[in-house]
Amino acid sequence: MSEQSNRCAHRGGKPGTEGHKPREDHCRFHSFASLAVAVSTTLRPPLLIGNVELQQSSLWPTGKTQAMIHLLLAALLGGVLMPPAPPAVWEWPTQGPHRILRDFQAPATPWGAGHRGLDLQATGPTVVAPLGGVVSFSGDVVDRGVLTITGPGGERVSLEPVKSALQTGDWVHSGEPIAELEGGHCPQLCLHVGLRVGDSYRSPRRELGVNLRAVLLPWEIQALG
């Protein structure tokens, strides 16, 4: 154990007092730094002398063990360093908990398969305008009702399946009730929210104040990518 670790272990104070919080934060940072150094030392590559490879330890982790250590370290540090969710720009359009039932999946081609929006859980039928703008479409598409709002920046937000008395050209304000949900899109009541900027669809997670998904891949998979 290092001298710094001994100081963190034996220096005390009255728990819960604000005067000792900086020291606690410092010791917590030191603990994570020590973990990072320990793992990086364990994963240090072998020495190469000419064409001869010298292993520095008989316990050198390989394959799945190495990937698991990497994921463990990333998970530990990620829990501390994960940035907060971005502030919401839109109003959440459904009633009930803010929960995504199905995420956005960009299509490989403009006409390819995908999921061009988010499916949001709803506990009631009322739908409010996520942003202010003008109604640019209100009607049926195939077998479902669709309401599209064009925002001040030209972005188009589509809500479905809904029933609305609004007509093309009507103005709406953010948070204003604008439609009622209809069933059939999800096994439970839900609202599909699509965002189109220019000719491209993209996820409205940021506008709704929801963190983008982070995916950690083992080193073996990253190397193949």
matplotlib code that plots the C-alpha trace (Angstrom):
import matplotlib.pyplot as plt

x = [0.0, 1.4, 2.0, -1.0, -3.2, -2.1, -3.0, -6.5, -7.0, -5.9, -6.9, -10.3, -12.7, -16.2, -18.2, -20.7, -19.1, -18.7, -15.2, -13.9, -15.6, -12.6, -10.4, -13.0, -13.2, -9.4, -9.1, -11.9, -10.0, -6.8, -8.5, -9.7, -6.3, -4.6, -7.0, -6.2, -2.5, -2.8, -4.8, -2.6, 0.4, -1.3, -2.2, 1.3, 2.4, 5.4, 8.9, 10.2, 13.9, 14.7, 12.3, 12.1, 9.1, 9.7, 6.7, 6.9, 4.6, 3.4, 0.0, -0.4, -4.1, -5.2, -8.4, -11.6, -9.8, -8.2, -11.6, -13.4, -10.8, -11.2, -15.0, -14.8, -12.5, -14.6, -17.8, -16.2, -14.8, -17.9, -20.2, -18.1, -17.4, -20.7, -21.9, -25.4, -28.3, -28.5, -31.2, -34.5, -35.3, -38.8, -41.7, -42.2, -45.3, -46.9, -48.5, -46.7, -43.1, -40.5, -39.7, -38.5, -40.0, -38.1, -35.1, -34.2, -32.5, -31.2, -31.8, -28.8, -30.3, -32.9, -35.6, -34.2, -35.6, -35.1, -37.0, -37.1, -38.0, -38.6, -41.6, -42.5, -44.6, -47.9, -50.3, -53.1, -54.4, -53.4, -50.5, -49.0, -46.9, -43.2, -42.3, -44.0, -44.5, -47.0, -48.9, -47.6, -49.6, -52.6, -54.3, -54.0, -51.0, -52.1, -53.9, -52.7, -53.2, -50.2, -49.6, -46.5, -45.2, -42.6, -40.5, -38.8, -35.6, -37.4, -37.2, -40.2, -41.6, -44.1, -46.4, -48.3, -50.8, -52.9, -56.3, -56.3, -58.7, -55.9, -55.5, -52.5, -51.5, -52.6, -50.1, -49.3, -47.4, -45.0, -46.9, -50.3, -52.6, -52.9, -54.1, -55.2, -53.4, -54.8, -53.7, -52.1, -48.5, -47.1, -48.4, -49.2, -50.2, -47.3, -46.5, -44.0, -42.0, -40.0, -37.6, -36.5, -33.9, -33.5, -33.9, -32.5, -34.1, -32.3, -33.0, -34.9, -33.2, -31.2, -34.2, -36.1, -33.2, -32.3, -28.7, -27.5, -26.7, -23.1, -21.9, -18.7, -17.0, -14.3, -10.9, -11.1, -14.3, -12.9, -9.8, -12.0, -14.0]
y = [0.0, 3.4, 6.3, 8.1, 5.0, 4.8, 8.4, 7.8, 4.7, 6.2, 9.9, 10.3, 12.9, 13.0, 11.1, 13.2, 16.6, 18.9, 19.9, 16.5, 16.2, 17.5, 14.8, 12.1, 13.2, 13.2, 9.7, 8.4, 9.8, 8.3, 4.9, 4.9, 6.2, 3.3, 0.8, 2.3, 2.0, -1.6, -2.7, -0.9, -2.6, -6.0, -5.4, -4.1, -5.8, -8.2, -7.1, -7.8, -8.3, -9.0, -11.8, -13.2, -12.3, -12.2, -12.5, -10.2, -12.5, -16.1, -14.7, -12.6, -12.4, -13.3, -13.5, -13.3, -12.6, -9.4, -8.3, -8.8, -6.8, -4.0, -4.0, -4.1, -1.0, 0.8, 0.1, 1.3, 4.5, 5.1, 5.1, 7.9, 9.9, 9.5, 13.0, 14.0, 13.8, 16.9, 19.5, 18.8, 21.2, 19.7, 19.0, 15.3, 14.5, 11.7, 11.1, 9.0, 8.1, 9.2, 5.8, 4.7, 1.4, 1.1, 3.1, 4.8, 2.6, 4.4, 2.6, 1.5, 3.1, 5.9, 3.3, 0.5, -1.1, 0.6, 2.4, 6.1, 7.4, 6.6, 4.7, 6.4, 4.8, 6.5, 5.9, 8.2, 9.2, 12.9, 14.0, 17.5, 19.4, 18.6, 22.0, 25.1, 25.4, 25.0, 21.9, 20.7, 17.5, 16.1, 13.0, 9.2, 7.4, 3.9, 2.8, 5.2, 8.9, 11.1, 14.7, 16.5, 19.8, 21.9, 23.8, 27.2, 25.7, 23.7, 20.4, 18.2, 16.2, 13.4, 11.9, 8.7, 6.9, 9.9, 11.4, 15.2, 18.0, 20.2, 21.2, 22.0, 25.6, 25.6, 27.0, 25.1, 26.0, 23.7, 21.7, 22.4, 19.3, 18.6, 15.0, 11.7, 8.5, 5.5, 1.9, -0.6, 0.6, -1.2, -4.0, -1.3, 2.3, 4.3, 7.2, 7.1, 10.3, 10.8, 13.7, 14.7, 17.4, 18.1, 14.8, 12.7, 11.1, 11.2, 10.2, 12.9, 11.7, 14.9, 17.1, 15.1, 15.3, 11.6, 10.4, 8.8, 5.1, 4.1, 0.7, -0.8, -3.5, -5.9, -5.3, -8.4, -7.0, -3.5, -4.9, -6.7, -3.5]
z = [0.0, -0.9, 1.6, 0.1, 0.5, 4.2, 4.7, 3.2, 5.3, 8.7, 8.5, 9.8, 11.0, 12.0, 9.3, 7.5, 8.3, 5.4, 6.4, 5.5, 2.0, 0.0, 1.7, 0.9, -2.7, -2.9, -1.5, -3.8, -6.8, -5.5, -5.2, -8.9, -10.0, -8.2, -9.8, -13.3, -12.7, -11.4, -14.4, -16.9, -15.3, -15.6, -19.2, -20.2, -23.4, -23.4, -24.3, -27.7, -28.2, -31.8, -32.8, -29.3, -27.2, -23.4, -21.2, -18.1, -16.1, -16.3, -15.3, -18.5, -19.2, -22.7, -24.8, -22.8, -19.5, -20.9, -22.4, -19.1, -17.2, -19.7, -19.4, -15.6, -15.5, -18.0, -16.0, -12.8, -14.2, -16.4, -13.3, -11.9, -15.1, -16.9, -17.9, -16.9, -19.3, -21.6, -20.6, -22.4, -25.2, -25.8, -23.5, -22.9, -25.1, -23.2, -19.8, -17.1, -16.5, -19.1, -20.5, -23.9, -25.0, -28.3, -29.4, -32.7, -35.3, -38.4, -41.7, -43.7, -46.8, -47.2, -48.0, -45.9, -42.8, -39.5, -36.7, -37.5, -34.0, -30.4, -28.9, -25.7, -22.9, -22.2, -19.3, -20.7, -24.0, -24.0, -26.2, -25.8, -28.3, -27.7, -29.3, -30.7, -34.4, -37.3, -38.2, -41.6, -41.8, -40.1, -41.4, -42.0, -43.4, -44.4, -41.3, -38.6, -37.8, -38.0, -36.9, -38.0, -36.5, -38.2, -35.7, -36.0, -37.3, -40.1, -38.2, -38.6, -35.7, -36.4, -33.8, -34.3, -34.0, -32.9, -33.5, -33.7, -34.7, -35.8, -39.5, -41.6, -41.0, -37.3, -34.8, -31.6, -28.4, -26.5, -23.9, -25.4, -25.7, -29.4, -29.9, -28.4, -28.7, -30.6, -29.9, -32.2, -32.5, -29.4, -27.3, -24.7, -25.1, -26.7, -28.9, -31.8, -32.1, -35.2, -35.9, -39.5, -40.1, -43.8, -45.6, -42.7, -39.7, -36.4, -32.8, -30.7, -27.5, -27.1, -27.5, -25.0, -22.5, -22.6, -22.7, -25.9, -25.5, -25.0, -26.1, -24.8, -27.0, -25.8, -27.3, -29.5, -31.2, -31.5, -33.3, -35.8, -36.5]

ax = plt.figure().add_subplot(projection="3d")
ax.plot(x, y, z, "-o")
ax.set_aspect("equal")
plt.show()
